[in-house]
Amino acid sequence: MEILRLRIEKQGRAGKTVTVIEGLTREKRLMEEITVELRRTLSTGGTFRERTIYLQGDHRVRLKTLLAEKGFTVKGC
């Protein structure tokens, strides 16, 4: 069981909010597929870099539910 951490960043992003998901330990290809699925579900932009997913906007509430459905434990925000 993976424990993922959610947080929000604004600093250094011209005042725009970014939701950050950290703690991913599965293989890179699978994480990239999850990133694409989350982007599509949330209708937002985002990327996967260095075991971290970055999604544009504040999606903490919906992400907790979506990630829990996928079998992840979510902490933070």
Residue pairs with C-beta under 8 A, 6 or more apart in sequence:
1 71
1 72
1 73
2 23
2 24
2 25
2 26
2 72
2 73
3 23
3 72
3 73
3 74
3 75
4 21
4 22
4 23
4 24
4 67
4 72
4 73
4 74
4 75
5 21
5 22
5 23
5 74
5 75
5 76
6 19
6 20
6 21
6 60
6 63
6 64
6 74
6 75
6 76
6 77
7 19
7 20
7 22
7 76
7 77
8 17
8 18
8 19
8 20
8 58
8 60
8 77
9 17
9 18
9 20
10 16
10 17
10 18
16 56
17 56
17 57
17 58
18 54
18 55
18 56
18 57
19 54
19 55
19 56
19 57
19 58
19 59
19 60
19 63
20 52
20 53
20 54
20 55
21 52
21 53
21 54
21 55
21 63
21 67
22 51
22 52
23 51
24 31
24 51
24 52
24 53
25 51
28 48
31 48
31 51
31 53
32 48
34 53
34 70
35 46
35 47
35 48
35 53
38 46
38 53
38 55
38 63
38 66
39 45
39 46
39 55
41 66
42 55
42 57
42 59
42 62
42 63
44 55
44 56
44 57
44 59
45 55
45 56
46 53
46 54
46 55
46 56
47 53
47 54
48 54
55 63
60 77
63 74
64 74
67 74
68 74
